[in-house]
Amino acid sequence: MIVEPDVASNLAAVQDRIDAAARAVDRDPAAVTLVAVGKTKPAEAIRPVLAAGHRVFGENRVQEAEDKWPALKAAFPDARLHLIGPLQTNKVRAAVAVCDVIQSLDRPKLARHLARAFEESGRRLDCFVQINTGEEPQKAGLLPDAADAFLRDCREVYDLPVRGLMCIPPIDEEPALHFALLRAIAERNGLPELSMGMSDDFERAIRLGATHVRVGTAIFGSRPPVIPRP
Ligand SMILES: *Cc1c(COP(=O)(O)O)cnc(C)c1O
């Protein structure tokens, strides 16, 4: 028998933990946005979270967002979708149409395509620049050394609304070092938003200044293992 997780009570429990983590460091809990990550989960698993009043969600694949979100947004027009996974330039138009925030901006070619798609569509989505704080070769994101120059180009060359930074720390390292590095890069570039922290470490991320935490498993339950695509 498959027992469906009670996503609405999981949501409430995660929100309580967010509130407590923020208060513990004298931060306003309302300054931390919970991005509920429904990737791999069917729309029927996401609806109860919307019905409970939650409005901010994340998906990591454009195709999956296109499959699930037009109908969900028709039912809940004020829902907001963050793209948190790698974005190929041939998917930029589709991403700009279905998403509301891009958290995975990480290279000049993508910046150029986003700028063009914003102009064509009249939609200007807030962007986060993803930093590969662990300098992992297989992982998306800009190397920390390249961040300042790229952020300057996003402003001066591409005129993109970059609001903050995002990172995914290496799984086998203490995430706090990566959260602190992300924060330092954001501060010296005058960026107010920090997307960091997932199911296993969002409280630590909040202590280190996260304004957005991306939580999947703790709300929706575990996902099937990732099968590498050829
Ligand atoms: C899947 C995913 C998450 C959520 O991870 P959980 O450990 O399930 O909370 C957060 N951020 C990104 C970029 C993801 O791909």
PDBQT file of the ligand as one rigid body, heavy atoms in Angstrom, charges set to zero:
ROOT
HETATM    1  C1  LIG A 301      15.167  19.435  -5.758  1.00  0.00    +0.000 C 
HETATM    2  C2  LIG A 301      15.742  20.740  -5.425  1.00  0.00    +0.000 A 
HETATM    3  C3  LIG A 301      15.525  21.329  -4.166  1.00  0.00    +0.000 A 
HETATM    4  C4  LIG A 301      14.712  20.672  -3.065  1.00  0.00    +0.000 C 
HETATM    5  O1  LIG A 301      15.455  19.642  -2.501  1.00  0.00    +0.000 OA
HETATM    6  P1  LIG A 301      14.923  18.859  -1.201  1.00  0.00    +0.000 P 
HETATM    7  O2  LIG A 301      16.166  18.281  -0.617  1.00  0.00    +0.000 OA
HETATM    8  O3  LIG A 301      13.977  17.831  -1.687  1.00  0.00    +0.000 OA
HETATM    9  O4  LIG A 301      14.289  19.836  -0.303  1.00  0.00    +0.000 OA
HETATM   10  C5  LIG A 301      16.089  22.569  -3.940  1.00  0.00    +0.000 A 
HETATM   11  N1  LIG A 301      16.820  23.209  -4.874  1.00  0.00    +0.000 NA
HETATM   12  C6  LIG A 301      17.054  22.681  -6.088  1.00  0.00    +0.000 A 
HETATM   13  C7  LIG A 301      17.852  23.450  -7.074  1.00  0.00    +0.000 C 
HETATM   14  C8  LIG A 301      16.527  21.425  -6.401  1.00  0.00    +0.000 A 
HETATM   15  O5  LIG A 301      16.769  20.909  -7.625  1.00  0.00    +0.000 OA
ENDROOT
TORSDOF 0
